[in-house]
Amino acid sequence: MGKPQKNAISPTRVEDYPEWYQQVIKASDMAERAPVRGCMVIKPWGYALWENIVAQMDRMFKATGVKNAYFPLFIPINFLEQEAEHVEGFAKECAVVTHHRLEKGPEGGLVPGGPLTDPLVVRPTSETIIGDSFSKWVSSYRDLPLLINQWANVVRWEMRTRIFLRTSEFLWQEGHTAHATDTEAIERTHMMLKVYTRMVQDYLAIPVIEGRKTAAERFPGAVDTLCIEAMMQDRKALQAGTSHFLGQNFAKASGIRFQTEKEAEDFAWTTSWGTSTRMIGGLIMTHGDDDGVIMPPRVAPAHVVLLPIYRKPEEREQVMAYVSELADTLRKIRYADRDLVVEIDDRDIGGARGWDWIKKGIPLRVEIGPRDMAKDSVFVGRRDHGHREKTAMPREAFISGLTDILDEIQDHLFQRACRFRDDNTRKVDDREEFYAWFTPKSVEKPEIHGGFALSPWCGDAACEATIKEDLNVTIRCIPLDREEEKGKCICCGKPSNGRVVFAKAY
Amino acid sequence: MGKPQKNAISPTRVEDYPEWYQQVIKASDMAERAPVRGCMVIKPWGYALWENIVAQMDRMFKATGVKNAYFPLFIPINFLEQEAEHVEGFAKECAVVTHHRLEKGPEGGLVPGGPLTDPLVVRPTSETIIGDSFSKWVSSYRDLPLLINQWANVVRWEMRTRIFLRTSEFLWQEGHTAHATDTEAIERTHMMLKVYTRMVQDYLAIPVIEGRKTAAERFPGAVDTLCIEAMMQDRKALQAGTSHFLGQNFAKASGIRFQTEKEAEDFAWTTSWGTSTRMIGGLIMTHGDDDGVIMPPRVAPAHVVLLPIYRKPEEREQVMAYVSELADTLRKIRYADRDLVVEIDDRDIGGARGWDWIKKGIPLRVEIGPRDMAKDSVFVGRRDHGHREKTAMPREAFISGLTDILDEIQDHLFQRACRFRDDNTRKVDDREEFYAWFTPKSVEKPEIHGGFALSPWCGDAACEATIKEDLNVTIRCIPLDREEEKGKCICCGKPSNGRVVFAKAY
């Protein structure tokens, strides 16, 4: 009982990937839809993951000299007017606050009262308001560089939402820096991309390609947009972080001027960079299997669950004492900058108990009953592979080898994801092959196509547009480490200097 | 030059306390008014303090079994209608979102577009939406207790604002728990109050009185409201945290039902408890002096600033190398659950440099020049007392004694604040004396009055109202540890069982 014959998640990934994603989240108890359109409630298991990501990334930011600050939730509408004038792709779907009071309406319910003379926008990003602060904070080269990050909630009114991937409200960080020279700002743009790569690869165990966006895919107003792109298990790309070099454009729009060392006046050179709770969606779609989520140990909300096993009530006390003592021992072990998090699950719900933790993706499940105690051994199940099999281990060996096992799981997840990506990435030089690569395998499963294509591109936006129009495939990035390679554009056949990454994308 | 003749902050506390408060914040660079009415920008020095408070308190919460989660920013208006019906003191000053788009208006500017059928309220608290979640999450006694906390921004449309003390948007945490029995819920209410006391006394170095609110001051809907009350340097009380036992009232309003162990159906017993960025205002007003903020070491954004001193450019390299090496050594020292934070300030701005750090309230300033290096000594200035004098110390003694010095400062701040509070607290039994105690000393300085009065009260709300009406003085709390003591009510003269804390309050 409790142990399903087949898989814990229905449908499976192959049967219906988008629906699998929703079901995995539900089964893991990470988050759920809120009673507010397009918003989510992040439940403790999902939020603890986010906290671990935040803590680790925050440490990395600070190590580069970045400091955190907090800017207001609301933005005066005229701040955005300025931006709307300058920026083509200006996001207009915002929550607008027009009243500051609730009043009893004619029918007894509550209605908005106290209209505001100037409506306020709930920040879709804090860019303009941070720019306003920077313009006040910077007056001399001595004030530079200014290296600021904010952790906050932002709102973009989304019509089609999916938990973690696209929600009207989400949590993110946005970094903004101002520099005295372009060289320094460009260096910072790359430095923060490297931080993202390190975070996503070394902690979330998601392999990424570092690259540069084409002009068409660039952040509006940016001179250069760098990004990291990952492949999900439906072979689509997910952008896991971006870092923008904004030149002096943003400084000019916000009035960030400074006096140079030579007493001339100049505009600052700025950057911005961001990641969000979307990374959690990426983690689920990279590692999850048909039994649920799989948490990489370095960011897992908990590392080990201890499952006491006893038949007779009189055994309970003894087993629980043994389990508690083991938990205390394990909790003193440090792993990836934190103490190990150990759960004890004593619920009397049969086999459903172990499956709950499999669905949640905890790296290790440890069963302990009187027989194990007698042998001073533990019965260990790993979540990363063969997780339905369990292995007996001497207690001491388990304790002393625990961080190695966790490292092994972390590494295994990363290697498996690399293999999946590489298996579904192909150098394609022929136009016909390219179109076939991106053609869905069947009408029922439009999501199953080839994956990433590394193909030559001439650099012309028209070719990019044609491919997008035909296949809904975009250039995800021009890899930073790509080699010069003479070829013929996959679209028009004109000369190309190298390959770019084409893919369908989230 | 740079060293003011008198004080760094003008006006002083005695000259104009409210204005002193604004100036201290400005001089410390902790925060500033945002370009949005009633909102603040929390700058890095202020935000780092908040981060330290959050980290420490979060650790304390988790040690009691609490888990964090995140609920949406927006609340459907009908959620509040329900509350508005039940609750007398329902807060109506809310930001209301009525549109979800920005459009070009007839005059070219942006105007709200896409009206919402159902307006949304920006959370003034997440109470109702958390209640809605709890009603779905709880169905059996096995699901209890449910112990949830949220760190978030909330908005209450305030007319008169003061940075940290009262702003339209502020940062806070709200804890919500549900239990199977009233005993357990009451125990939790007290447990969380104790956490607040520990945080505020042991970390912020602010002495507090733990007490219970009178019915008139109780949180609307609560059965019992516990609080901690501190005295600021203008002798007014500041409530630094509250913890509410809500009985089954909240569970009934939100439909939090569960099946008991005996298979009966019952409503859960709930609690809620909160603290906010207001604590920072309390910290400033408790410890600050006429030279600026004073940071208690255990939560200080940084512990030590190293100030390299050199006259000739050729000395620079040598001094900086020595300073960097010292900084590296100090950064490896742990203090109050964190690595020491050490700043190096190499700005060439004369005496203003040291004063900048005095105004910011950093616990220790350390000057290092060629002469100190020759003697392998450092020149140390403490912020807590006699901070204009500096003492030479052997480098090794400074390093090995550093955490003791920080503990000494922490303790000294706490003891000084206790002394101030005790000096300005009086047992008052006579009505005339009571009125005199709360009468301002002069028209120019209405804020200077006696302080706290510990006086007998009969328990009648009418007496409480009279005193509030006459003096703008309220019962801050009925101390939890008060002794039974026969007396006569300070207002009506009828019998009283013990003293309560009367004060003017923020």
Interface residues (C-beta under 8 A of the other chain):
Chain A: A34 P35 V36 C39 M40 V41 I42 K43 P44 Y47 A48 W50 E51 K67 N68 A69 Y70 F71 P72 L73 F74 I75 P76 I77 N78 F79 L80 E81 A84 K92 E93 C94 A95 V96 V97 T98 H99 H100 R101 L102 E103 K104 G109 L110 V111 P112 G113 G114 P119 L120 V121 V122 I129 D132 S133 R142 I148 A152 N153 V155 W157 E169 L171 R347
Chain B: A34 P35 V36 C39 M40 V41 I42 K43 P44 Y47 A48 W50 E51 K67 N68 A69 Y70 F71 P72 L73 F74 I75 P76 I77 N78 F79 L80 E81 A84 K92 E93 C94 A95 V96 V97 T98 H99 H100 R101 L102 E103 K104 G109 L110 V111 P112 G113 G114 P119 L120 V121 V122 I129 D132 S133 R142 I148 A152 N153 V155 W157 E169 L171 R347
